[in-house]
């Protein structure tokens, strides 16, 4: 008969075994996540560190010199940056406002059954699949009175005194990229808000209708509270994308005429790749990053309160 030793662990050995198990349980998830974390470190954190470090240097043709905070001091007295910030605010707010309400309307429409819904849904989502460069080029042609119909339509409707290109007038040039951006970005809101609408239990609408609530009351008291957290996060993401979106504007106007469509994103691009002032472009980019982080923190706090009370 084989003898089996079952010596009991001492209290000290039990504590060591327990601490090893706790360490293993805490470390194991990070071990499995380590490849993704390394990838994020390489593609996000390292370029960010280099980008911030460039803002403290002045680049010339063959060398770069450390200049400390000189680039940031130059920001304070740059009139072009001041105009670019105001243009960015106007470009972002106008685009976001129109995209959100048109996207919400389309989402509410597509949430209802009707004949040809699949076709309408495909048409609504189509602009999101078009490259932004091609979108900008197409809309620039549409606003060109030589090859595009839009100036002639605006003239026929009495909205313009003559069929001219709105992109060549500083007073109206920003409306061109805004319209193109609305066409390009509405599907994002339509897709995300439609998914959120599908998650609302139909029993809530039925109960509200039984209690005598009209369609507007059902929307404001049932639909909107459920949509609020999704609206907050989609507005935050879309705001960041619009504020850093230089493709459409650069393709359509290159920031002109007379800087009327020059946003911070296009200013960064022109400073880095046209005037080759990469240090100053990095300082402007750091400023934009700080503003967007502050905006995101505020909106995330608002979203948490909406989730808590929804």
N, C-alpha and C positions, 0 to 999 in steps of 0.2 A: 504494500500500500504506500503510495507516494505521499510524502509529507509536503504541505504547502505552507509557506511562511506568510503570515498576514500581520506583520508588525504594524502597529498604528503609527501614524505620523505625529511627530511632536507639534505643539502649537506654533513653533517658529517655522517648521517646514510647511505647515498649512497656510501660514501667512504668505510665505514665499510663493507657494503654488497659486494662491488666490491672486496675488499681485501679478504673477505671470499671465494668468487668464485674463485679468482686466487689461493688461498691457496689450495682449494679443487681440482682444476684442476691439480695443481702441485703435490699434495700428493697422489691422487687417483691411478695413475699408480704404484707408489712405494708400496702402500697398497696391490695391487693385486700381485705384484712381491715378496712380503715379504716372503712367504713360500719357494720359490726357492732361495732367497737370504740367508735365514737362513740355508737351506740345503747346499749351497755352502760354507757358513761360517764354518759349522760343518765339512764337508768332505774335504775341501781344505785349508782354511786359518788356522784353529786351528792346524791340523797336521803340516803345514808348520812352524808355530810359534814354536811348540814343537821341530821339527827337527832342526831349527836354534839354539834354546836354548841348545840342546844337544851338539852342536859343541863347546860350551864354558865350557864343563864339561869333566872330566876324569872318566870313569866308571871302577869299579872293581867288584869283585864277589858279594859283599853285599852293596856297597855304591857308591856314585858319589861325586866328589869334583869339585868345581868351579876352573877353571885354566885360565880363561880369554882368551887371544889370543894365548895361548901356542900351541893349535892345529894348528892354521893358520901359526904360525912360523915354525912348523914342516913340513908343506907343502913345504916350500921353499928349504928344504934340503933333500927331499925325492926322491932318484933316481928312485924308483919304480913308483912313480907318474909321473915323467918326461917321462919315457918310456910308461906308460899307456896313457898319453896325445898324444904322437906321434902315438901310435897304434890306438887310437880313431880317430885321424885325417885321417890316412890312411884307416881305416875301414869305416869311414863315407863317405869320398870323393869317394873312389872306388865303394862302394855299390850304392851311390846316382847317380854317373855318369852312371853306367851300367843300373840301374833301370830306370832312366829317358829316356835314348835313346831307350832302348828296349820297354818301356811302350809307348813312343811316336810312335814308329814304329807300334806297335800292334794297337794303337788307330786309326792311319791313315788307317791301313788295314781294321779294323772292321767298319770304316766309309763308306766303299764301299760295294755295294751289290755283293755277290758271292755265289756259291752253297756250302751248308754246313756251312754257317756263324753262325748259332745258336749253332752248335756243337763246332766249334772253339772258340766261345765266352765263352761257358761253361767251356771248357778246360783251357782257359786263366785265367778265374776268379777262378778256383778251388783252387790254392795254397793259396789264401787269406782266405779260409775257414778252412784250416788245422791249428790246434794249433801249436804255435811256438815250444813247447817242442817236439812234434811229428816230426816236420820238422827237427829239429836239430838231433834227434835220427836217423831218416831215412838217412839223409845225412852222418852222422858219419858211419853208416853201409855201405853206398855206397862207401865211401873212404877207407874202411877196405879191404885189399887185400884177406883176408880169406873168407869173405862173400859177398863182393861187387865187381862189375865189373869195376868200374872206373879206378883203378890203372892198370888193365890189358889192358884196352882200351888205356890209355895214353902211356903205354909201347909199344903197337902194333903200335901206331902212331909215335913213335920215340920221344915223348915229355919227356919220362923218361927213364933212363938207366936200371931200373929194376922196377917191379911192387910193389913199397912200398907205405905205407900210407903217404900222404902229410901232414897229421895232426901231424905226429911224427917228422917232420923236421922243425926246427925253421925258416928256410929260406922260406918255402912254406906254413906253417901252417895257416897263415891268409887267404890264398886263399880259404880254405875250408869253413869257416863261410861266407866269402864274396859271394861265389857262392850260398850257401844256402840262404843267405839273398836276393840276386838278384832274385832267384826263388820265394821266399816268397813275395817280395815287388813289383815286376813288375805289378801285377794286380791293385795295388793302383793307379799307374800312368795311366795305361790303362783305368781304369774306369773313373777317374776324367777328363782326357784329351779327352776321347771319348764324355763325356757329354758336354764339352766345344766346341768340334767340331760340335756337333749337333745344338748348339745355333748360329752358324755363318750363316747368310742368304745366301742361294744358289745364290741369284741374284748377289751378289758381285763376286762370282767366274765366273758366266756367263758373267758379264760385263767385267771382266778382260780378259777372253778368247776372247771375241769379239774384245777387243782392241789389241789383238795379244800377250798377255802374255803367255809364256810357263808354264808347270807345276811347275818348280822350282820358277819362278817369282811369280806365284799365291800363292805358299806356303810361300815365304819370305815376300811378300807385302800384302797379304790378311790374310792367315791363321795364321801365326806367330804373327802379331800384336794383333789379337783377342785373341790368346792363352796366350799372355805374362802375364796378371794379374793372370790367373789361374795357370800358370807355377810357378810364384813367390810364391804364397801361398802354393801350393802343395810341392814345393821344401823346403820351410821353415818347414812345418809340418813333412815331411819325414826325414829331417835332424835331427830334435829334436828326433823323434822316434828312428832313427838309433843310434844316440849318446847315448841314454839312454837305449838301447836294450841289455840286458845282457843274455837273455834266450838262444839264439842260440849258442853263444860262450861258455857259461858255460856248456851247455849240450854236445857240441862237443869236447871241449879241456880243460875246466876249467881254461882257461887263459894261459895254457902251449902250447908247451914245452918251458921251460926257460923264461916264461913271454912274449913270442913272440906274443901271442894273448890276452894279458891282457889289456883290455880297462878300462877307468875310471869307467864305470858302473859295470864291473865285479870286479874291485878293491874295489868299495864301498860295494858290496855284500860280498866279502871275508873278508873285514875288519870288517864288522858288525856281520856276522853270523859264520865265521870260527875262526878268531882271537879274536872275541868278543870285539873289540875296537870300540864301537858305537860312541863315541865322535869324534874320528878321521874320521870315516866313514861319519859322519854328516858334518864335515868340508870339506871333499872332495866333498860331494854332494852339499854343498853351492857354492863351486867353480864352479862346473859344471853348476849349475843353473844360476850363474851370467854370465858365458860365453854364455850360450844358450839365455838368455834374451837379451844380447848385440847383438847377431847374429839376433834374431828375430826383434829387433827394427830397425836394419839396413835394413833388407829385407822388412819390412813393409813400410819403407820410399821409398824404390825402387818400391814397388808395387803401392803405391799411385801415384808416378810419371808416372808409366806405364798406370794406369787408366786415369790419367789426359790427357795424350797425345794419348791415343788409340782411 
